[in-house]
């Protein structure tokens, strides 16, 4: 019987330590200031100037095919801007 109780207590101690470590990790992540990202200025289709995160642009250009001039012109005719 003593073995069972000591095993349970050991498990509870380890579980409480793990919960405490997770709580500390979450608290330390909130304390860090957000990393500054490089911004690029771009124009929207309606002519507004906006700042976009550069990582979004690099991901979009590397994963998608570029539109042809004909596709862009067709899109401009059908868009409601």
C-alpha positions in Angstrom: 0.0 0.0 0.0 2.8 2.4 0.8 4.2 1.9 -2.7 0.9 2.9 -4.3 0.6 6.1 -2.2 4.2 7.1 -2.9 3.8 6.5 -6.6 0.6 8.6 -6.7 2.3 11.4 -4.7 5.3 11.3 -7.1 2.9 11.5 -10.1 1.1 14.4 -8.6 4.3 16.2 -7.8 5.5 15.7 -11.4 2.1 16.8 -12.8 2.1 20.0 -10.7 5.6 20.8 -11.7 4.6 20.4 -15.4 1.6 22.6 -15.0 3.8 25.2 -13.3 6.3 25.1 -16.1 3.6 25.5 -18.8 2.2 28.5 -16.9 5.6 30.1 -16.6 6.3 29.5 -20.3 3.0 31.1 -21.3 3.7 34.1 -19.0 7.1 34.6 -20.4 5.8 34.6 -24.0 3.4 37.3 -23.2 6.1 39.4 -21.6 8.2 39.5 -24.8 7.6 42.5 -27.1 6.4 41.5 -30.5 9.2 41.3 -33.1 9.2 44.1 -35.6 8.6 43.0 -39.1 9.6 44.7 -42.3 6.7 46.6 -44.0 6.3 47.4 -47.7 4.1 50.1 -49.1 1.7 49.0 -51.8 -1.3 50.4 -53.6 -4.7 48.7 -53.5 -6.7 48.4 -56.7 -8.7 51.4 -55.7 -5.6 53.6 -55.3 -5.2 53.6 -51.5 -1.7 53.3 -50.0 -1.3 50.5 -47.5 1.5 48.9 -45.6 1.9 45.1 -45.9 4.1 42.7 -44.0 7.0 41.7 -46.3 6.8 38.1 -45.3 3.2 37.9 -46.6 4.4 39.2 -50.0 7.2 36.7 -50.3 5.0 33.8 -49.3 2.3 34.8 -51.8 4.8 35.2 -54.7 6.6 32.0 -54.0 3.5 29.8 -53.8 1.2 31.2 -56.5 1.5 31.7 -60.2 1.5 35.2 -61.6 -1.5 36.4 -63.5 -1.2 37.3 -67.1 -2.1 40.7 -68.4 -5.2 39.3 -70.0 -6.3 37.8 -66.7 -5.7 41.1 -64.8 -7.7 43.1 -67.4 -10.5 40.6 -67.2 -10.5 40.9 -63.4 -10.6 44.7 -63.6 -13.6 44.6 -65.9 -15.5 42.2 -63.6 -14.5 43.7 -60.2 -16.9 46.0 -58.5 -14.3 48.6 -57.4 
